[in-house]
Amino acid sequence: MAQLPFPTTPDSCAIGAIAITPADSDLAAAVRALYIGGSGNVKITDALGNATTFNAVQAGSILPVTAVRVWSTGTTATSIVGLV
């Protein structure tokens, strides 16, 4: 990986983005936030193992929560991108 010209602390900006297909299994790696491209509900499991559903998330929103899973069951939002 290239040396980055800025810090990569938990409160710094994302250094990458990955398309997420909701599935009832864990992501390959945790993401620090989610961009929601199409409105709907988003069910995630956070880094502490808590399953939570964010209802009526608007298109273009960023959910600033570390997620280890984006569930297909309970997620109706589309075009989800994980920020890493």
VOLUM-777602 format. One line per 5 residues: number of its first residue (from 1); their letters; for each residue y, z, x of N, C-alpha, C, O. Coordinates in nm, 3 decimals, decimal comma. Layout:
<pts>
NUM	a	Y Z X Y Z X Y Z X Y Z X  ... .
</pts>
This chain:
<pts>
1	maqlp	-0,118 0,000 0,085 0,000 0,000 0,000 0,124 0,000 0,089 0,127 0,067 0,192  0,223 -0,074 0,049 0,347 -0,083 0,125 0,422 0,049 0,119 0,413 0,123 0,021  0,496 0,079 0,225 0,582 0,197 0,227 0,694 0,178 0,125 0,765 0,077 0,128  0,710 0,275 0,037 0,812 0,264 -0,067 0,944 0,324 -0,018 0,944 0,426 0,050  1,057 0,262 -0,052 1,188 0,308 -0,005 1,246 0,421 -0,089 1,365 0,451 -0,078 .
6	fpttp	1,165 0,485 -0,173 1,212 0,593 -0,259 1,099 0,693 -0,278 0,983 0,660 -0,253  1,131 0,814 -0,322 1,028 0,916 -0,338 0,934 0,885 -0,455 0,973 0,817 -0,550  0,813 0,936 -0,447 0,717 0,919 -0,557 0,673 1,056 -0,608 0,553 1,084 -0,619  0,769 1,139 -0,638 0,743 1,270 -0,695 0,717 1,254 -0,845 0,744 1,148 -0,900  0,666 1,357 -0,912 0,637 1,344 -1,056 0,757 1,305 -1,141 0,738 1,251 -1,250 .
11	dscai	0,879 1,332 -1,095 0,996 1,296 -1,175 1,062 1,166 -1,130 1,170 1,132 -1,179  0,999 1,094 -1,038 1,055 0,966 -0,995 1,008 0,855 -1,089 0,921 0,876 -1,174  1,066 0,738 -1,073 1,031 0,625 -1,160 0,888 0,578 -1,131 0,830 0,613 -1,028  0,834 0,500 -1,221 0,700 0,444 -1,202 0,701 0,344 -1,086 0,803 0,282 -1,057  0,586 0,331 -1,020 0,574 0,235 -0,911 0,489 0,115 -0,951 0,471 0,022 -0,873 .
16	gaiai	0,437 0,117 -1,073 0,356 0,006 -1,121 0,331 0,017 -1,270 0,367 0,117 -1,333  0,269 -0,087 -1,325 0,238 -0,090 -1,467 0,105 -0,159 -1,488 0,071 -0,255 -1,419  0,028 -0,108 -1,586 -0,101 -0,169 -1,618 -0,113 -0,184 -1,769 -0,074 -0,095 -1,845  -0,168 -0,297 -1,811 -0,194 -0,317 -1,954 -0,306 -0,222 -1,995 -0,403 -0,204 -1,922  -0,292 -0,162 -2,113 -0,392 -0,069 -2,162 -0,451 -0,120 -2,292 -0,380 -0,152 -2,387 .
21	tpads	-0,584 -0,127 -2,293 -0,658 -0,155 -2,415 -0,714 -0,023 -2,463 -0,797 0,037 -2,395  -0,670 0,025 -2,579 -0,721 0,153 -2,627 -0,875 0,152 -2,635 -0,936 0,055 -2,679  -0,935 0,262 -2,591 -1,080 0,278 -2,592 -1,112 0,426 -2,605 -1,031 0,510 -2,565  -1,226 0,457 -2,659 -1,265 0,596 -2,674 -1,334 0,646 -2,548 -1,435 0,717 -2,554  -1,279 0,609 -2,432 -1,325 0,655 -2,302 -1,203 0,665 -2,210 -1,098 0,607 -2,238 .
26	dlaaa	-1,219 0,740 -2,101 -1,105 0,763 -2,012 -1,059 0,636 -1,943 -1,136 0,542 -1,921  -0,930 0,634 -1,909 -0,873 0,526 -1,828 -0,930 0,533 -1,687 -0,980 0,638 -1,646  -0,923 0,425 -1,614 -0,970 0,424 -1,475 -0,890 0,522 -1,390 -0,943 0,581 -1,296  -0,763 0,539 -1,424 -0,675 0,636 -1,356 -0,571 0,682 -1,456 -0,533 0,608 -1,547  -0,524 0,804 -1,439 -0,420 0,858 -1,527 -0,291 0,778 -1,512 -0,263 0,724 -1,405 .
31	vraly	-0,214 0,771 -1,619 -0,082 0,708 -1,615 0,023 0,814 -1,643 -0,003 0,912 -1,714  0,142 0,796 -1,588 0,246 0,898 -1,602 0,328 0,884 -1,729 0,396 0,978 -1,770  0,322 0,767 -1,793 0,395 0,743 -1,918 0,337 0,619 -1,984 0,265 0,541 -1,920  0,369 0,600 -2,111 0,323 0,483 -2,185 0,442 0,409 -2,245 0,531 0,470 -2,305  0,443 0,278 -2,229 0,539 0,193 -2,298 0,465 0,137 -2,420 0,353 0,087 -2,409 .
36	iggsg	0,529 0,145 -2,536 0,469 0,098 -2,661 0,541 -0,028 -2,705 0,659 -0,024 -2,742  0,470 -0,141 -2,701 0,531 -0,269 -2,736 0,537 -0,297 -2,885 0,631 -0,360 -2,933  0,435 -0,250 -2,959 0,429 -0,273 -3,103 0,415 -0,141 -3,177 0,330 -0,059 -3,141  0,495 -0,119 -3,278 0,500 0,009 -3,351 0,365 0,053 -3,405 0,280 -0,030 -3,437  0,348 0,185 -3,414 0,228 0,242 -3,474 0,199 0,380 -3,420 0,283 0,440 -3,352 .
41	nvkit	0,081 0,430 -3,449 0,037 0,561 -3,399 -0,030 0,545 -3,263 -0,094 0,443 -3,237  -0,015 0,646 -3,178 -0,079 0,645 -3,047 -0,151 0,778 -3,027 -0,088 0,883 -3,023  -0,284 0,771 -3,016 -0,363 0,891 -2,989 -0,402 0,891 -2,842 -0,459 0,794 -2,792  -0,370 1,000 -2,774 -0,400 1,011 -2,630 -0,472 1,141 -2,601 -0,472 1,234 -2,682  -0,534 1,145 -2,485 -0,577 1,272 -2,426 -0,489 1,291 -2,304 -0,479 1,203 -2,219 .
46	dalgn	-0,424 1,408 -2,296 -0,333 1,434 -2,184 -0,408 1,489 -2,064 -0,529 1,507 -2,068  -0,335 1,516 -1,958 -0,395 1,563 -1,832 -0,459 1,700 -1,846 -0,541 1,738 -1,762  -0,423 1,775 -1,949 -0,483 1,907 -1,971 -0,605 1,901 -2,063 -0,668 2,003 -2,090  -0,638 1,779 -2,110 -0,754 1,762 -2,196 -0,726 1,774 -2,345 -0,819 1,776 -2,425  -0,599 1,782 -2,382 -0,561 1,794 -2,523 -0,549 1,657 -2,588 -0,482 1,569 -2,534 .
51	attfn	-0,614 1,638 -2,701 -0,599 1,514 -2,778 -0,482 1,531 -2,874 -0,475 1,629 -2,948  -0,390 1,435 -2,873 -0,270 1,441 -2,954 -0,240 1,303 -3,010 -0,257 1,202 -2,941  -0,197 1,298 -3,135 -0,154 1,172 -3,195 -0,003 1,173 -3,213 0,052 1,263 -3,276  0,062 1,071 -3,158 0,205 1,050 -3,179 0,215 0,951 -3,295 0,173 0,837 -3,284  0,272 0,996 -3,406 0,280 0,914 -3,527 0,409 0,833 -3,532 0,515 0,879 -3,490 .
56	avqag	0,396 0,712 -3,585 0,511 0,624 -3,612 0,597 0,600 -3,487 0,720 0,608 -3,494  0,533 0,571 -3,374 0,606 0,540 -3,251 0,667 0,401 -3,267 0,597 0,306 -3,302  0,795 0,389 -3,241 0,865 0,262 -3,258 0,842 0,169 -3,140 0,825 0,213 -3,027  0,840 0,040 -3,168 0,828 -0,061 -3,063 0,939 -0,043 -2,961 1,055 -0,019 -2,997  0,905 -0,054 -2,835 1,003 -0,040 -2,728 1,018 0,102 -2,678 1,098 0,128 -2,588 .
61	silpv	0,941 0,195 -2,734 0,949 0,336 -2,693 0,870 0,361 -2,566 0,773 0,292 -2,536  0,914 0,461 -2,491 0,838 0,512 -2,378 0,800 0,656 -2,410 0,885 0,739 -2,440  0,670 0,683 -2,404 0,620 0,819 -2,422 0,603 0,881 -2,284 0,516 0,839 -2,209  0,686 0,979 -2,249 0,680 1,039 -2,115 0,573 1,147 -2,106 0,604 1,265 -2,088  0,447 1,107 -2,117 0,336 1,201 -2,113 0,225 1,144 -2,025 0,193 1,025 -2,035 .
66	tavrv	0,168 1,226 -1,940 0,056 1,182 -1,858 -0,067 1,168 -1,948 -0,105 1,263 -2,016  -0,127 1,051 -1,947 -0,243 1,025 -2,032 -0,363 0,986 -1,947 -0,351 0,909 -1,851  -0,478 1,041 -1,983 -0,604 1,004 -1,917 -0,690 0,919 -2,011 -0,789 0,860 -1,969  -0,650 0,913 -2,139 -0,721 0,831 -2,238 -0,623 0,788 -2,345 -0,541 0,868 -2,391  -0,633 0,662 -2,387 -0,564 0,614 -2,506 -0,675 0,571 -2,601 -0,744 0,472 -2,578 .
71	wstgt	-0,690 0,647 -2,707 -0,801 0,629 -2,800 -0,785 0,502 -2,883 -0,675 0,468 -2,924  -0,897 0,432 -2,907 -0,893 0,322 -3,003 -0,896 0,380 -3,145 -0,831 0,328 -3,235  -0,973 0,488 -3,163 -0,977 0,558 -3,291 -0,847 0,636 -3,306 -0,821 0,728 -3,230  -0,766 0,600 -3,403 -0,640 0,670 -3,427 -0,519 0,602 -3,368 -0,406 0,644 -3,395  -0,538 0,497 -3,288 -0,424 0,423 -3,231 -0,406 0,293 -3,307 -0,497 0,210 -3,314 .
76	tatsi	-0,287 0,274 -3,363 -0,255 0,151 -3,432 -0,144 0,072 -3,361 -0,119 -0,044 -3,394  -0,077 0,135 -3,265 0,027 0,067 -3,188 -0,039 -0,041 -3,102 -0,158 -0,034 -3,070  0,040 -0,141 -3,066 -0,012 -0,253 -2,988 0,073 -0,274 -2,862 0,178 -0,212 -2,845  0,024 -0,360 -2,776 0,094 -0,397 -2,652 0,135 -0,272 -2,573 0,252 -0,252 -2,542  0,036 -0,189 -2,543 0,060 -0,063 -2,470 0,048 -0,089 -2,321 -0,046 -0,155 -2,275 .
81	vglv	0,144 -0,037 -2,247 0,146 -0,052 -2,101 0,154 0,087 -2,039 0,237 0,169 -2,079  0,068 0,114 -1,943 0,071 0,241 -1,871 0,159 0,230 -1,749 0,149 0,133 -1,674  0,245 0,328 -1,729 0,332 0,333 -1,612 0,272 0,429 -1,511 0,239 0,543 -1,545  0,258 0,384 -1,387 0,194 0,465 -1,283 0,289 0,491 -1,168 0,252 0,558 -1,072 .
</pts>
